[in-house]
Amino acid sequence: MCALDATSRLRVRPRYCDAQAMVHASRYYEFFEDAFLEWLDEHAGGYRGLRERDGVDVVIVASGCEYRLPARLDDELLIETRAEEFGRTSLGVGFTVRRGTDVLAVGRARYVCVRDGTAVPLPETLRAAIPQSGSG
């Protein structure tokens, strides 16, 4: 794992599950969002810091998930979060959900920085937290 990655832990609770005691597909997006907020805390001064210090908000403009294996009630999950690439106003983030060594789901999200409803360049605090190999 890269130094700019983050790992979140999650125990699957009944509220995340469908009638078959498997995590409902829609819940993975909640897991990704919570993991992204933890990544921001670790690497970019947090969501509140971006809003207060830099005057920007980050909004999702695209997301997706590939489901490989079901997560079940009481499973202990790891959600790995990594910044994968960035543009002038946007950041691409990848997520991997694991149970032990099994990969259960792989997700992606693209966030755009906005101020007053208009896209703005990534603030330096966020840009500094992104590996410099990507610039799209």
C-alpha positions in Angstrom: 0.0 0.0 0.0 1.2 3.5 -0.9 1.9 6.0 1.9 -1.0 8.1 0.5 -3.5 5.2 0.9 -5.8 4.8 3.9 -7.5 1.7 5.3 -10.8 1.8 7.1 -12.3 -1.0 9.1 -16.0 -1.9 9.2 -18.1 -4.6 10.8 -21.2 -5.5 8.8 -24.2 -4.6 10.9 -27.8 -5.7 10.3 -28.8 -2.3 8.9 -26.4 -2.8 6.0 -27.9 -6.2 5.0 -30.8 -7.3 2.9 -33.2 -10.2 3.7 -30.5 -12.8 2.8 -28.1 -11.2 5.4 -25.8 -10.0 2.6 -24.7 -6.4 2.3 -27.1 -4.6 -0.1 -25.4 -3.2 -3.2 -26.3 0.4 -2.4 -24.4 0.3 0.9 -21.0 0.0 -0.7 -21.4 3.6 -1.9 -21.9 4.6 1.8 -18.8 2.6 2.7 -16.8 4.4 0.0 -17.9 7.8 1.1 -17.0 7.2 4.7 -13.6 5.8 3.7 -13.0 8.8 1.5 -13.8 11.1 4.4 -11.2 9.2 6.5 -8.7 9.5 3.7 -9.3 13.3 3.7 -8.7 13.3 7.5 -5.5 11.5 7.1 -4.0 13.2 4.1 -5.7 16.6 3.4 -6.7 18.1 6.7 -10.2 16.7 6.6 -13.4 17.7 4.9 -14.1 20.5 7.4 -10.6 21.8 6.7 -11.2 21.9 3.0 -14.4 23.9 3.5 -13.1 26.2 6.2 -9.5 26.7 5.2 -9.7 26.4 1.4 -13.3 27.4 0.9 -14.1 24.4 -1.3 -16.5 21.5 -1.2 -15.9 18.2 -2.9 -18.9 16.6 -4.8 -19.2 13.3 -6.5 -19.7 13.6 -10.3 -19.3 9.9 -11.1 -19.1 6.6 -9.3 -19.2 2.9 -9.9 -18.7 -0.5 -8.2 -17.8 -4.0 -9.3 -19.2 -6.6 -7.0 -17.1 -9.8 -6.8 -18.2 -11.6 -3.6 -20.9 -10.9 -1.1 -20.2 -9.4 2.3 -22.4 -10.9 5.1 -23.7 -10.0 8.5 -20.9 -9.7 11.1 -18.1 -9.8 8.5 -15.0 -7.6 9.3 -14.2 -5.6 6.2 -11.2 -3.5 5.2 -11.8 -0.6 2.8 -8.6 0.5 1.1 -8.8 4.0 -0.3 -6.3 5.6 -2.7 -6.1 8.7 -4.8 -5.4 7.5 -8.3 -5.3 10.5 -10.5 -6.3 14.1 -10.7 -7.2 16.9 -13.1 -7.3 20.6 -12.7 -10.6 20.5 -10.7 -11.1 16.8 -10.0 -9.8 13.8 -8.1 -10.2 10.2 -9.0 -10.3 7.8 -6.0 -10.3 4.0 -5.9 -11.7 1.7 -3.3 -11.1 -2.0 -2.6 -13.3 -3.8 -0.1 -11.6 -6.9 1.4 -12.6 -9.6 3.9 -9.2 -11.2 4.8 -7.5 -11.8 1.5 -10.7 -11.9 -0.5 -11.6 -8.9 -2.7 -15.4 -8.4 -2.3 -15.8 -5.2 -4.3 -13.8 -2.6 -6.2 -15.1 1.0 -6.6 -14.2 4.3 -8.2 -15.4 7.8 -7.6 -14.6 11.1 -9.2 -14.8 14.2 -7.0 -14.9 17.8 -8.2 -13.9 20.7 -6.1 -16.6 23.4 -6.1 -17.2 26.9 -4.6 -20.6 28.5 -4.9 -21.7 25.8 -7.3 -18.8 26.3 -9.7 -15.9 24.0 -10.3 -12.6 25.4 -9.0 -9.0 24.2 -9.1 -8.0 21.6 -6.5 -6.6 23.4 -3.4 -2.9 22.9 -2.7 -3.7 21.0 0.5 -5.6 18.4 -1.6 -3.2 18.4 -4.6 -0.3 17.7 -2.2 -2.0 14.5 -1.0 -2.2 13.0 -4.5 0.5 10.9 -6.1 2.1 13.1 -8.9 2.0 10.3 -11.5 -1.5 11.2 -12.7 -2.5 14.5 -14.2 -5.5 14.2 -16.4 
